[in-house]
Amino acid sequence: MGGHVVIERLEFRGRCGVTPEERARPQPLALDLELDCRLEAAGLSDDLVHTIDYAKVAQRVVDIGTVQDSQLLETLAERLMAALFDEFSIDHIKLWLRKLHPPISNVTRSVGISIERTRLTQHILRADPPPARFLVQQLQRLPKGRVLDVASGSGRHALFLASLGYQIDAVDRDEQALARLSASARIRHLTGISSRVLDLERQPLQESHLGHEAYDAVVVFFYLNRPLFPHLIDALKPGGVLLYETFTLENHVQHQHPKRREFCLAHSELLRLTSNLRILHFDEGLHEGTSESESVNTAQLVAQKPFTPEPST
């Protein structure tokens, strides 16, 4: 059963204010927390190790709030969110942080901010660079387990998925990009990523074999190598999922990107290339690009490899 650990009106004195004068001395702050977590094991075992220790949570909040200065309550709230998600098994946080005696005339009680956030949203916000919107939207369709990230580059998707507990095999022809991926994984203490330099276009396909039924999911973003599709599908376990997005010819015509037409998909071509898979989602059109102000024409697909039929008796 899911449940909440609630801490009401945790008070401490912190240096928080836009002006140097306001930060010059600690002022009283208060925090309310509602932490969603799994409580079944604790209810059965009566053991603190199976739940969130609210005393440790409270102490961690006080440690952060009393040591680090900040101009904005929003900044302090983000520090608290990051620490709580990193250090405790929390799925969802509601936070209300406020100044009890704000230096504002006519305010007789408090001023503050309220934030509500899931662990997944926290991972997305902290990802740098952020994962593709399509991956985030379809994440619930990605089976847990081992994922092949094809043409991974510096690994924005590999790092994001590894932070959620997936085991990642990243392949790319750019050795320097994979080195950056490995360095980022070490900095973030992500141990579930392995990488391999592999030129999928110059090496004969039989030499670049990706494995037979080895992966629970394969993800490919903005890379098109048509002869590779049978190998991608073969690499999937029965029931495994292919998640794919890349440019269509409309983007080449309208924006001259990519510069070569052969790197773009024709209308419904992605469906033809994956015709032996079960389509879970497909869309062609204008989608969010790599920045908030940019939109690109892409084809998006999520497809599942059929389960091996049981032998007839």
N, C-alpha and C positions, 0 to 999 in steps of 0.2 A: 504494500500500500504506500502511496505517496503521502507526504505530509509536510509540515512547516515547522521549522525552528524559529521562534520569534524572540527578538530582543527589543524591549521597549525602553526608550529614553535612556540610552547610554550617553552619559555626559562626560565631557573632558574639555580641557582648555587648549585651544590651538591658535596659531598665528595665521589668520586668514583675512585678507582685505585688499582692496584695489590700491589704496594709498599706503605709503610707508608708515604714516602715523598709525593707521589701523593695525598694521602688522607689527608695530613696535612692541606690543605686549600681548600676551595670550588673552583670548576672550572665551567665554563659555559657549560651547557648541553642544548640540544634542543629535543623536542618531537613533532612528528606529529601523530595524532590519527584519525582513521576513525571508527566510531561506528555505527553498524547496529542496527536498532530498528524499531518499528512500529510507523508510523507518522500520520496515518489516523485521530485519535481522535484529535490530536493537530491541524491538518489542518482544521477540522470542528469547533472546539471550540475556537480556538485562545487563548488557556489557557496553560500556562507553565507546569502545573501539568501533562499534557498529553504527554509530550515529555521529552527528556533528557536535563537537565539544564547544558549547556556547561560551564557556569561560575562555577558551583559547581564541575564539573569534573576537570576543570583547577586548582581550588583551592586544590582539593584533591591530584592531581598529585604533585603540589608544596609542599604541606604539607609532603608527603612521601619522595619526592626527596631531600628536604633540611634538613630533620631531621635525617634520617637513613643513616649511612655509608654503603658502599658495596665495595667489591673488584672488582666485575664484573658488567658490564652493564646488563648482563643476569640476575643477581640477582635482580637488581633494576627493570628491566622489569617485572619479575615474581611478585614482590610485587605490582607493578602497576596493572597488569592484575588481580590479586586476588582481590584487593580492588574494581576495577571498576565492575567486574562481581558480587561481593557480594553486592555492594551498589547501583547499577543502573540497570535498565531494558534493558540490552544490550544483543543482540543475538550473535554478532560476532564483533571481534576487529582486526583492523590492526594497528600496532604500529611500529614507526621508532624512535629509541632513539639513540642519538649520542653525542660525545664529540666535541665541536666546536673548541677547541684548544688542540688537543692531543699532548702529549710530545714525538712526533715521528718526526725525521728529514724527510724532503722531502714530508710530507703530508701537503698540502696547504689548505685543507678545513676541513674535519671532518672524524671521524671513528665512526662506530656504528653498531647496529643490527636491524633487521627487523623481526617482529613476526606477524603471522596471526593465530587466534584461535577462535573456536566457544565455546559457553557456555557449550555444551555437552563435548567437549574435555577437557575443564577446570575441569569439575566435575570428569572426568576419571583420569586426572593427579593428582588431589588432593585426590582421594580415597585411603585410607590406612586401610586394604589391598585393592588392586584394584579388581574390579568385574571381573568375568569370561569373556573372550573374546567373547564367544558365546552370552552372554546376551547383550553385547554392539553391536555386529553385528546384532542382531535381535530386537533391541529396538524399531524400527519403527513399528514392528508388535504387540507390547504390547499396548493394549488399555489403555487410561488414566482412572484412577479410583482406585479401591480397589484391592490390590494384596495380595495373601496368599503366604508366603515364608515358605516352608515345610523343616524341618530339617535345620533351618536357622543358627545354631551355633552362633558365635559372631556377625553375621549380616552384612557381607561385601556386600551382595546384597540388604538387607533391607535398609541399610544406603545409598547406592548409589541411589536406586530408590526413597527413601524419599527425597533425595536432589533434585530430578527432579520433585517433586510435587505429587508423588503417595502416597496413604494411604496404610500402610503396616500392616498386621497381621502376626507376626512371631511366629512359633511354633517349639519347640525343647524339647527333654527330659533333656537336660543339663541346670540346673538352673543357674549355674555359668556363662555359656556362654551367656545366656539371660540377666544376670545382667550386663555383659560387654557391651552387645548391648545397654541396657538402658542408661548406663553411657556414651557411645560414642554419643548417640543421644542427651543427655543433653548438652554435651560439644559443639556439632555442632549446637545446637538450632534447632533440628529437632523434630517437635511436631507430625508428622504424623505416628508414629510407636507405635503399641501396641504389647505386647508379652505374650505368654502363655506357661507354662511348660506342655508338653504333650508327653507321651511315646506311640508312635503309634504302638509299637510292643507288649508291655505287656498288655496294656489296651484293652479290647474287642472293636472291631471297632465301634459297636453301641454306646459305651460310648465316643469314641473319634470323634464323628460326627463333620465334618468340616464345616457344613452349607450347606443348599440347595440353589443352584443358588445365592450365596452370593458374588461371586468375579468376577471381570473383567478379572483377570489373576491369574494363579497359577504357581509359579516357584519352581523347584526342581533341586538341583545340588548335585551330588555324594551321593545319597541316594537311595536305592532300597528296596521297600517293596511291593511285587507284589499284595497282597490282598488289598492294599490301593488304587489302581487305580480307581475302581468304585466310591470311595468316593471323590477322586480328581476331577473326571469328574462331579460328582453330585454337587460339590461345585462351579463349573463354571456357570456363567450366560449364557443364550443363546448368542452365538457370542463371548463368552469369550475364552481366549487363554491359553493353557498349554505349558509352555516352560520347557524342560526337558533335562538334560545331566547327564550321569553317565558312569561308566566303562563297557567295554565289556570283554568277555572271553579272547580275544587276549591279553589284558593287564595283566590278571592273568597269562597266559601261559608265556608271554615274560618277565614280571617284578615281578611276584609273588605278585602283588598288585591289588586289595585287596587279603588278604591271603586266604579267603574262596571263592570258586567258586560260591556259591549261591548268593553272593553279586554282581555278574557280569551278564550282559545281554548276552543272546545268539544272534546269527545272526538274525536280523529282529524281535527279540522278542518285542522290544519297539513298533513296528508297530502293532503287534498282540494285545498288551495290550491296545492300543488306537484305535482299529479298528472302533469304532463308532464315531470317530472324523474326521474332514476334515484336511488332512495333508497339511500344508503350507511349511514345510521344513523338510527334513530328511537326515541324513548323518551318516555313520559309518566309522571309520577309525582313522588315526593319527591326533590329534588336539593339540593345545597349552595347556600346563599344567599350574600349579600354578606359575611357574617361566619361564623366557624367554628362558632358556637353556633346559627346560624339555618339552617333548611331551608325550602324553598318548593316548591310544586307547579308544575312547568313542563312544557312540551313542548320537546323538543330534537330538532333535525333537521340532518343533513348530506345534501345531495342534489347530484347532478351533472347539468349540462345535457348532453344527448346531443350527440355529435359530429355535425356536418353530414354526412348520408350522401353518399357519392360518387355523382355523376350516372351514370345507367345508360347503357350504350353500345349 
